[in-house]
């Protein structure tokens, strides 16, 4: 076929296949792309619908319309207790009430069981596992992902010992997971490479709100963070009050005693505070050696 003939086919919108058959040329906008490929102007398609987050504004910007399954989701926080667990309350409530297990792996503080129950979470389906050493924690996360028998996995990574190759290995293991997988990481992690397809930066805001900045997703960038109204407990059990030290106080005194009236700005946490540690009947934990 001559160059002139090819030019004629191109200008007429026709093409010839290897057998000489002719057909209409597909425009780039009409071609179907694999699930793992997306155009920069729109959200990537998910292999299966996401699990609703409980926040319509957040669902609208997440690929799949909710928390993704079969991949890692990084939640990068300045410090524990800023509302990162409350962001996941709608998910944890729906999963545990559906009798699906939720694993909390190596949380930095002990979850406060009465407050979790106050949000409607069934504690019988909440498992807390402690892995003391960084290597044990990474191994336990990978083994949990391979089990695929949980509704959701929440794991806190050791910042100093986590490398990009660890995240790639966990991402490969998460592809077989049947529920969302969340990795909580410290603030410096936002500047490090990660194989996680979804990365969110969480920062506290006044008035029981949380700032959610999408650092990475399968879709276009979003310049402005979302401001999420955190859920409130549905029972009489309150949250534990925490606060920043006043001017002149020691920098290490960051937690108010139970019953004290916090000075603004204050955060409400789902973790046990030091004055509660002597009280029995808290969420039981499993030690991983």
C-alpha positions in Angstrom: 0.0 0.0 0.0 1.5 3.3 -1.0 1.9 6.3 1.2 -0.7 8.2 -0.8 -3.2 5.4 -0.2 -2.5 5.4 3.5 -3.0 9.1 3.6 -6.4 8.7 1.9 -7.5 6.1 4.4 -6.4 8.4 7.3 -8.2 11.4 6.0 -11.4 9.5 5.4 -11.4 8.1 8.9 -10.9 4.5 7.8 -8.1 2.0 8.5 -7.2 -1.4 7.0 -6.3 -4.3 9.2 -3.8 -7.0 8.4 -6.3 -8.8 6.2 -7.1 -5.7 4.2 -10.5 -5.2 5.8 -11.6 -1.6 6.3 -13.4 -0.2 9.3 -14.0 3.1 11.2 -11.0 4.6 13.0 -11.6 4.7 16.8 -11.0 8.1 18.4 -8.9 8.1 21.6 -11.9 9.1 23.7 -13.8 6.0 22.7 -11.2 3.3 23.4 -11.7 1.1 26.4 -8.7 1.0 28.8 -7.7 -1.8 31.2 -8.8 -1.3 34.8 -5.3 -0.5 35.9 -4.9 2.4 33.3 -6.7 5.7 33.4 -6.6 9.1 31.8 -5.3 12.0 33.8 -8.5 13.9 33.3 -10.8 11.4 35.2 -10.9 8.9 38.0 -9.5 5.5 37.4 -11.8 2.6 37.1 -11.8 0.1 39.9 -12.0 -3.7 39.5 -14.7 -3.7 42.0 -16.8 -1.0 43.8 -15.3 0.6 46.8 -16.7 0.2 50.3 -18.7 3.4 51.2 -16.8 5.6 53.6 -19.9 7.2 55.1 -18.9 10.6 53.8 -20.5 11.5 50.4 -17.9 14.2 49.6 -15.1 11.7 50.2 -16.8 8.9 48.2 -17.1 11.3 45.2 -13.3 11.7 44.9 -12.3 8.1 45.6 -11.8 5.7 42.7 -14.7 3.2 42.9 -16.8 5.5 45.0 -15.4 4.5 48.4 -12.6 2.8 50.3 -10.8 0.6 47.7 -10.3 -3.1 48.2 -7.4 -5.2 46.9 -4.8 -2.4 47.5 -3.2 -0.3 50.2 -4.6 3.0 51.5 -2.1 5.1 53.4 -3.4 7.5 56.1 -0.6 9.9 57.0 -1.2 11.6 60.4 0.6 14.2 62.3 0.1 12.3 65.5 -2.4 9.6 66.9 -5.7 10.8 68.2 -6.4 13.6 65.7 -9.5 11.8 64.5 -8.0 9.2 62.2 -10.0 6.4 63.8 -13.2 8.5 63.7 -12.8 8.9 60.0 -13.2 5.1 59.7 -16.1 4.8 62.2 -18.8 4.3 59.6 -16.8 1.6 57.9 -15.9 -0.2 61.2 -19.5 0.0 62.4 -21.0 -1.5 59.2 -18.4 -4.3 59.1 -18.7 -5.4 62.7 -22.4 -5.2 62.7 -22.3 -7.5 59.6 -20.2 -9.8 61.7 -17.0 -9.3 59.8 -13.7 -9.1 61.7 -11.7 -5.9 61.8 -8.0 -6.2 62.7 -6.1 -3.3 64.5 -2.4 -4.2 64.2 0.0 -2.4 66.5 -1.9 0.8 67.3 0.3 3.3 69.1 -2.2 3.6 72.0 -4.8 1.2 73.4 -8.2 1.7 71.7 -10.8 2.9 74.2 -13.5 0.2 74.1 -16.4 2.1 75.7 -16.0 4.9 73.1 -15.9 2.5 70.2 -19.0 0.8 71.5 -20.6 4.2 71.8 -20.3 4.5 68.0 -22.1 1.3 67.5 -19.1 -0.9 66.8 -19.5 -4.5 67.9 -16.4 -5.2 70.0 -16.7 -9.0 69.6 -15.5 -8.5 66.0 -12.7 -6.1 66.8 -9.2 -7.7 67.1 -6.2 -5.8 68.5 -2.8 -7.4 67.8 0.5 -6.0 69.1 3.8 -6.7 67.4 6.6 -5.1 69.4 9.4 -5.3 66.9 9.4 -3.6 63.4 10.3 -6.8 61.6 7.6 -8.7 63.4 5.0 -6.0 62.6 5.8 -6.0 58.9 5.7 -9.9 58.8 2.4 -9.9 60.7 0.8 -7.4 58.3 1.8 -9.5 55.3 0.5 -12.7 56.8 -2.8 -11.0 57.7 -3.1 -9.8 54.1 -2.6 -13.4 52.8 -5.3 -14.7 55.1 -8.0 -12.7 53.3 -10.4 -13.5 56.2 -11.0 -10.0 57.5 -13.4 -7.2 56.8 -10.8 -4.5 57.1 -7.1 -4.3 58.3 -5.8 -1.2 60.1 -2.0 -1.3 60.6 0.5 1.2 62.0 3.8 1.0 60.3 7.2 1.7 62.0 8.3 4.9 60.2 12.1 4.4 60.7 12.1 0.8 59.5 9.7 1.0 56.6 11.3 1.1 53.1 9.8 1.3 49.6 10.4 -2.4 48.9 8.4 -3.3 52.0 5.4 -1.3 50.7 5.7 -2.9 47.3 5.6 -6.3 48.9 2.6 -5.4 51.0 0.8 -4.0 48.0 1.3 -7.3 46.1 -0.1 -9.1 49.1 -3.0 -6.7 49.5 -4.3 -7.5 45.9 -5.9 -10.7 47.3 -7.5 -9.0 50.3 -11.3 -9.0 50.4 -11.6 -5.8 52.4 -10.0 -2.3 52.7 -6.4 -2.2 54.0 -5.2 1.0 55.8 -1.7 1.8 56.7 -1.2 4.6 59.3 2.1 6.4 58.8 3.8 9.4 60.4 4.0 12.8 58.8 7.4 12.5 57.1 6.1 9.6 55.0 4.3 12.1 52.8 7.6 12.9 51.1 8.6 9.3 50.6 7.9 7.1 47.6 5.1 4.5 48.1 3.5 1.7 46.1 0.1 2.5 47.8 -2.4 3.6 45.0 -4.2 5.8 47.5 -2.5 8.2 50.0 -4.3 10.7 52.3 -2.9 13.3 54.5 -5.0 13.9 57.7 -4.7 17.1 59.8 -6.9 18.2 62.7 -9.3 21.1 62.4 -11.4 23.0 65.0 -15.0 22.1 65.6 -14.6 18.3 65.5 -13.5 18.4 61.8 -10.7 16.7 59.9 -8.8 17.9 56.9 -8.3 15.2 54.3 -5.8 16.0 51.5 -5.5 13.5 48.7 -1.8 13.1 48.0 -2.1 10.3 45.5 -5.0 8.6 43.7 -5.8 7.1 40.3 -7.1 10.4 38.9 -6.4 14.1 38.7 -4.9 16.0 41.5 -7.1 17.9 44.0 -5.5 21.1 45.2 -7.8 21.9 48.1 -8.3 19.4 51.0 -11.7 18.1 52.0 -13.1 19.2 55.4 -14.9 16.3 57.0 -17.3 16.5 59.9 -16.3 13.7 62.2 -19.0 11.4 63.5 -20.3 11.8 67.0 -21.0 8.9 69.4 -24.6 7.6 69.6 -24.5 6.5 73.2 -23.6 8.0 76.6 -20.0 6.9 76.5 -17.9 10.0 75.7 -14.5 10.3 74.0 -11.3 10.9 75.8 -10.2 14.5 75.9 -6.6 15.4 74.9 -5.0 18.7 74.6 -1.8 20.5 73.8 0.3 21.9 76.7 -0.2 25.5 77.7 2.6 28.0 77.6 5.2 27.1 80.3 4.1 23.5 80.7 6.6 20.7 79.8 6.5 19.7 76.2 6.0 16.1 77.2 2.7 16.8 79.1 0.4 16.5 76.1 -2.5 14.6 77.7 -5.0 16.0 80.2 -6.2 13.9 83.1 -9.6 12.3 82.8 -12.4 14.6 84.0 -10.4 17.8 83.4 -11.9 20.5 81.2 -9.6 20.9 78.2 -8.5 24.3 77.0 -9.1 25.0 73.3 -7.9 23.8 70.9 -8.7 20.3 72.0 -8.9 16.9 70.3 -11.2 14.0 71.1 -9.5 10.7 70.9 -10.6 7.0 70.7 -7.6 5.9 72.7 -7.2 5.1 76.3 -5.5 7.9 78.3 -2.9 7.3 81.1 -5.4 7.7 83.9 -7.5 4.8 82.4 -4.6 2.3 82.3 -5.4 1.0 85.8 -9.0 0.3 85.0 -10.0 -3.2 84.0 -12.2 -4.5 81.2 -10.5 -2.7 78.3 -10.0 -4.1 74.8 -7.9 -7.2 75.0 -4.8 -7.5 72.9 -2.7 -10.3 71.4 1.1 -10.2 71.6 3.0 -11.2 68.6 6.6 -12.3 69.3 
